Amino acid sequence: MIVQLTIIQQNDSHSHIEPHWEGFYGREIRYDMTGGFARIAQYVKQQREKNPNLLFIDNGDLFHGTGPALLSKGETLIPVVSNLGLDAWVPGNWDYAYGPKQLQNLANRLPFSTIACNVFDSVHGIPLFLPYIVKEMQGLKVGMIGLTFPYEDQTMPPSFSEGLSFTLGLEVLPKYIEHLRTKEKVDLVILIEHIGLPLSQKLATLVTGIDVILSGHSHDRIKRPMKINNTLIIQSGSHASFLGQLDLKISNGKIIDYTHQLIPLLTDQFEEDPLIKELVDQAIIPYQNLQENVVGKTTIPLHRMFLLETPMDHFITDAYMHHINADISFSHGWRYGVPVLPGSITMKDIWQIIPSNPELFTVEVEGRELMQILEKNLTSVYASDPFQQMGGYILRSTGLYIAFKPYNGEGNRIEYVEVNGEPLKLDKSYKIIGAGQQDFRELGSRRKFLGIKSHDAIVQYLKEIKEYKGRNSNYVTSI
């Protein structure tokens, strides 16, 4: 007997429950109004009417990414998310932002399962969440295993992972797959992960028995499923701007055929679910002042669509440099943040540009130490071993120019560096400004935190310059 299963994936929505601008690649970036959870809910409902054998999965970074989400520690999303019709989700690296206890509090109030097999209570060694669940459907039994971000305690602020320990999951995945196959007698094994596409691909070469990997974390817009060792892998963009749909035909526990589509949720092509629209409106009412508070203007689109540099991060580092006299200013290599088009910049936009609102710091480093930090950052992005890729993009900056070869080995990628138009001197001391606990964490207490939040620095910058006009590039990839 042939059974049909529809899997709908959303990943890395970063709390964008409202419609918003999204960028689309072409010879020039095109911007369209997309998304919103009301459209997602309506689409899923319509597909479920066509095929009751439907799984709707979220791959994490669900409760962090906008002002309302951060200011409420994720609470404002609970009524909306609870009514989306999700079957399961795995926490992403930013879902730990409010601390493990609040993450558990949010998860416990959801009407669907939170799963992750590779995060543990570090005292008792027990899993923080269910490692897997089994879903029985019409003529089909599906096992789903969760895999959360494995480097939470290495790359994110310490408060995110206090009392927790993380692994890659390689030591437990085979036993859970075996258990699902032999004890639970499932027809299909799905891995729901928030580790990023490169790590998913390597994992599929090492672990057998996974039919489908739903990937998250790296914000990739996969239009054609990857197939590695009989494992299908998809990922579906970010910001609730897209859904991924995988339609499977299954016979005797094997996928005999499949179709896939990456669906851009353009607002003029998709209807909204009335209930979710009402819940979204209610969720954002307490934060309406963010939208109404205009703090400046931009003459260029601000976005994060490029790997090396982005206008959104130029805007941040220019603001930091304007606020504090330094040699170089840095912005973290975030992936999230929907575009801000030319015109007014509101506090709602500022919260989406930097949802964490970190505190500014300065630190003095010698040129050779700076080179080591930059090389380490390039390794975290371009390491040939995907398990050494720690997530995020390259550090963005003002005052720095760097030429590098991404395919060179660790510690040998950088070809040339300038600081403010002068070649880097290895024995010279440079003053750096950055923000937050993530960046330059290896320098520890040498960082001098200034008691100034990034939002305040940016708002003051806009107040003084009136409008942001952009600038030229800092990085060149030498190939």
Secondary structure as UniProt FT lines:
FT   STRAND          2..10
FT   TURN            14..15
FT   STRAND          20..24
FT   STRAND          30..34
FT   HELIX           37..50
FT   STRAND          54..58
FT   HELIX           67..71
FT   TURN            72..74
FT   HELIX           75..77
FT   HELIX           78..82
FT   STRAND          88..89
FT   HELIX           93..96
FT   TURN            97..98
FT   HELIX           100..108
FT   STRAND          113..115
FT   STRAND          119..121
FT   TURN            122..124
FT   STRAND          132..137
FT   TURN            138..139
FT   STRAND          140..147
FT   TURN            150..151
FT   HELIX           152..155
FT   HELIX           158..161
FT   TURN            162..163
FT   STRAND          164..166
FT   TURN            170..172
FT   HELIX           173..182
FT   STRAND          188..193
FT   HELIX           197..206
FT   STRAND          212..214
FT   STRAND          226..228
FT   TURN            229..230
FT   STRAND          231..234
FT   TURN            239..240
FT   STRAND          242..251
FT   TURN            252..253
FT   STRAND          254..264
FT   TURN            267..269
FT   HELIX           274..284
FT   HELIX           285..287
FT   HELIX           288..292
FT   STRAND          294..298
FT   HELIX           311..323
FT   STRAND          328..331
FT   STRAND          343..346
FT   HELIX           347..353
FT   TURN            355..356
FT   STRAND          359..366
FT   HELIX           367..382
FT   HELIX           386..388
FT   STRAND          396..398
FT   STRAND          400..404
FT   TURN            406..407
FT   TURN            410..411
FT   STRAND          414..419
FT   TURN            420..421
FT   STRAND          422..423
FT   TURN            426..427
FT   STRAND          429..435
FT   TURN            439..440
FT   HELIX           441..446
FT   STRAND          448..453
FT   HELIX           454..465
FT   STRAND          467..468
FT   STRAND          475..477
//
